[in-house]
Amino acid sequence: MIGYRNEHTIASPCEVMGRGYWSGQAVQIRFQPAPGGTGIVFVRSDLSGNPQCPARVQYANGIQFRTNLENGDARFTMVEHVMAALAGLEVDNCYVEVDAEEMPGLDGSSQAYVVALQSAGLVIQSILKPQLIIEAPFKVRFEDATIEVTPSKGRVASFGYRLAYDSDSAIGDQDFLFELNPRQFVRQVASARTFVTLEQAEQLRAAGIAGHVSNQELLVIGPEGPIENTYRFGNECARHKTLDMIGDLALVGVDLIGQFRSDRGGHRINGVLAQQLSEMLAQAKMAGDCRASKACDSRHGKVA
């Protein structure tokens, strides 16, 4: 079933600067307003012709630790934190101009993006944004991970995550569930940071990856907890996994109305679910739920 709401863009440009976790390369992101129906479009301002890539499932590749987008010469890595900020604040139309391949790692959360986008302000647009409303429960599995999708009461979007580590891990079991709207996203999820275990951090650094990233820029969890750092929330790791899921599922390109609960999930299973939801959206449109609305007219940007 399809629902609708008015789309939004930002009122003025804004910028975020940093360096990539993996590459260490300095990068600047510039968020630009976009017309209704544009969607989120990433732009490589450093390459000849400024090649673009729509932030959509068909251009995505979810791997361990990050989600990437690629369209010909236009390649963008670790886009999930940017996408989560845009989706969490309901910024539907925006050009994301970057002068390098990898997005800034910053503090491992979406907080800096949220601050910048909020400073830019939000504009309501006349074009309608489709909402895919979940009407029947289903479950997605990938290796040992699952995501359970169920209808929600009151047509709201809820996202949650169950984290389960071995009993000898300082991370342990964590659980989180919240109702997604801009206010709650900012309060409960936006500042939750990327984390790795000490063993994972040592393996990455031994391989020459992320050696420039300090323990203050990333949550490294040792036997006794965060190393040279402190948690922002008691269940910050589960909250960050929820943030990642929101960013990855935003690549479907519509609002998702239902409850989405992940158990040990990551970018790969998020990508599987995003693809399935895109297929469901196409089927709903073919069934006639997407009527003659301007939101689905090719002149205003198709949603699937």
Stockholm file with secondary structure:
# STOCKHOLM 1.0

chainA/1-304         MIGYRNEHTIASPCEVMGRGYWSGQAVQIRFQPAPGGTGIVFVRSDLSGNPQCPARVQYANGIQFRTNLENGDARFTMVEHVMAALAGLEVDNCYVEVDAEEMPGLDGSSQAYVVALQSAGLVIQSILKPQLIIEAPFKVRFEDATIEVTPSKGRVASFGYRLAYDSDSAIGDQDFLFELNPRQFVRQVASARTFVTLEQAEQLRAAGIAGHVSNQELLVIGPEGPIENTYRFGNECARHKTLDMIGDLALVGVDLIGQFRSDRGGHRINGVLAQQLSEMLAQAKMAGDCRASKACDSRHGKVA
#=GR chainA/1-304 SS CEEEEEEEEESSCEEEEEECTTTCCEEEEEEEECCTTCCEEEEETTSTTCCEEESSGGGEEEETTEEEEEETTEEEECCHHHHHHHHHTTCCBEEEEESSSBCCCTTSSSHHHHHHHHHHCEEEEEEEEEEEECCSCEEEEETTEEEEEECCTTSCEEEEEEEECCTTSSSCEEEEEEECSHHHHHHHTTTCCCEEEHHHHHHHHHTTSSTTCCTTTSEEEETTEESSCCCSSTTHHHHHHHHHHHHHHGGGCSEEEEEEEEESCCHHHHHHHHHHHHHHHHHHHHTTTTCSCGGGSGGGCCCC
#=GC SS_cons         CEEEEEEEEESSCEEEEEECTTTCCEEEEEEEECCTTCCEEEEETTSTTCCEEESSGGGEEEETTEEEEEETTEEEECCHHHHHHHHHTTCCBEEEEESSSBCCCTTSSSHHHHHHHHHHCEEEEEEEEEEEECCSCEEEEETTEEEEEECCTTSCEEEEEEEECCTTSSSCEEEEEEECSHHHHHHHTTTCCCEEEHHHHHHHHHTTSSTTCCTTTSEEEETTEESSCCCSSTTHHHHHHHHHHHHHHGGGCSEEEEEEEEESCCHHHHHHHHHHHHHHHHHHHHTTTTCSCGGGSGGGCCCC
//
